[in-house]
Amino acid sequence: MGTTSLLSTKELQEKRQKYVARGVSNGNLSIAHKASGATVIDIEGKEWIDFAGAIGTLNVGHCHPKVIAAVKDQVERFLHPGFNVIMYDTYINLAEKLCQITPGDYEKQAIFFNSGAEAVENAVKMSRRYTGRQAVVSFIRGYHGRTNLTMGMTSKVKPYKFGFGPFAPEIYQAPFPYMYHKPEGMTDEEYIDMKIEEFKDFFVATVAPETVACVVMEPVQGEGGFIIPPKKFVQAVHAFCKEHGIVFVADEIQTGFGRTGKLFAIDHFEVVPDLMTVSKSLAAGLPLSGVVGRKEILTVADPGELGGTYAGNPVACAAALAVIYIMEEERLPEKAEMIGQKIEAKLKELAEKHEYVGDIRRLGAMVAVELVEDRKSKKPNKTKTAEIVKYANNNGLLLLSAGIKSNVIRFLAPLVITDEELEKGLAILEKAFQ
């Protein structure tokens, strides 16, 4: 009954082909054996530096000793009595902690689920109930999940939506600024003002604000290619929501828990959301998500109307409490900024050598590089991006791409990464670019 496999990588790859659905993608075809910090060791004993962090879920790294201790302690008490059957302390304590650390000095409450998509879906449910309205607005290039409702809110058709419709009605995608692709000859200020006007016009041409329950915004677009909006735009969207009684939801699933150099990315924009969705790095790799925000919105649903069988599992909640403690104790948001600076410096070095390096952008350690055919045309270079990611994943570096045109390389290294691990990873990256 041991967990260590006696099969070889090749045998397990063949089994995967035979028994696991094709619909699950695999960026790397090796088989993990153990992991610590920002390093994964496969069953052949080969070492991998992790710049993917399980798609941004491991800000405190693989197997942080304090997370392991919290999980072990909880596992020895009980695994899952079900919060809606009998309550337990980890759920309640985590709700309290999230209400304390999220932005906003109003009265708050929190509720837990399993995945990021579930959190988004429940934020929409609460917003609809609270406002008595139905329409939902997300943004072009946004990503919010793979459930039926969240697919409708997500931009990229292939691979996320193609052939899976019909989608939920009353979902609309608003324009979102993309500074790197602003029209030539236009100043930043002119472009931002134009995008704010387009956003307002959208509520004239496409959907009436009186019918909109919520606007859901990633403070930095994740799957969309780490697109960082200008502060003025985010503040304008927030002000518009306030003016029209629309719930402003910050989707912090990928940006949260120190990734951007602050505990939550929305703090960079000096905006306080009504609701926030959290998941990914919340529980160090265990499935957990949450919605936290204004008490008057969270109290609107009656008992039994929100939740789920495994929602707020006690083991995951114990891990999350440890994560929040680690974030504070090890000052990981500050460390994120230092990691981001080092990755950015390396990318700037590579930009001097390679004409296909287009835009380098980051907020804290949420770093991306956009690859282009050439810097004048800025045409997406999907082929070069795929080559670099493939080389990295064949040579000891776990690396991911992003962007709706698949021409962005994103960096989601654990924030506990050591200087040595970071240097090793960047050295492999440099070879991949050559």
Disulfide bonds with the S-S distance in Angstrom:
none
